[in-house]
Amino acid sequence: MDPTSRTRFHEFQDLMRFRIMDVILVSTPYDKFVLEEAGELSERLLGEFRNLDLHYAPGLTGVSTGEEAIELAKQGTGSKLIITTPHVRDMDAAELARRVRLEGLDVPVVLLAWDARELAAWSTRAAESGIECIFLWQGDAQILLAMAKTVEDRRNVEHDCHVCGVQVILVIEDLVRHWSSFLPRMYQVLLKNAQRVVREGLNHSQKILRMRARPKIILCTTYEEAEAAFQAYHQDVMGIVSDVEFPRGGVIEPLAGADFARMVRKQYPDIPIILHSTKRDYESLARALDSGFLLKGSPLMLDQLEQVMLEVFGFGDFIFRMPNGDEVARASDLRSLQEALAVVPDESLLFHSKRNHFSRWLKARTEFGLANRLRPVTIEDFPDVAALRRGVIASIAGYRREQGQHLVAEF
């Protein structure tokens, strides 16, 4: 293994330092019964990890009091997460979070609320007490997985982006009921993509490293949070899903999302931006900003969001299109991408090259080395389109050859 590959290997080994090993669910017996009845709670939470054949899966322990949760949090090693319902026998969620901090425990506390009417009162108390995030139960136990991954991503994003260029999806939304709806679906797409990428790993070590390098989702609830996150990770932002109306300077601003999109476009014209709103009138605004649009409240919204992640953010097959949108070829891995590049029309090759589509797709698949080689490449670097085609194909072929030489594959 050459020094460059060795360094890259150790960088990947150092990713996802904060990995939740134990989930402590604090709830009344009735609340736990409701969660279990919603669809095999433990299987929903742990099933994704088993399906990915990873080296760890978090344990799930249910308790009925805050004191029991604190005692469990003190025991053993490894990172823990406390998920609490609003009202348990001995203390509410805010008191539990406060007690965890007083005990000196670095254990995030996340609130799972049952009723949307409770959220207004909890939003202020959550910030004051140290509750890391609030989610609203909407009947799908998949939300528990999203809660765990949201906490992991928030804790790991700064280190992982700066060390290895792990990609970031910014989600800007100020209402709990909305992010509680679409974050579970977004993580479902991320983990399915990771599962496919992991399977293509040449050995078990590479599979684990690819999973650790999956893109992170960062939830922002105000303009100031979103701006700070973008400035911190702007080189690694692969896509933005933003509300149109959200707080700025402490008040709801009707066009905060549009202003944020314009700010991003000035620096990075090729970053995909998807605006969403309950008001269909904003669709024309999104189109004027060269952004996609999703209508919140639509029965198709979650399916459309999944399609955006697959086709626009690069988590599905690479679809070669002509400038008018017609599909001309499709690639599911590096080999098929290399083969398709040899035959697609010049217009399609130029269409994708000018928009950084190859690099974005490769980064979604954790192929950072190849993505970084291709991102600076433009048609201006070559005498004609044929030379560009040869150059891109040569880069992919060389990268695949290096992978085969530096890794010991399992047969």
Disulfide bonds with the S-S distance in Angstrom:
none
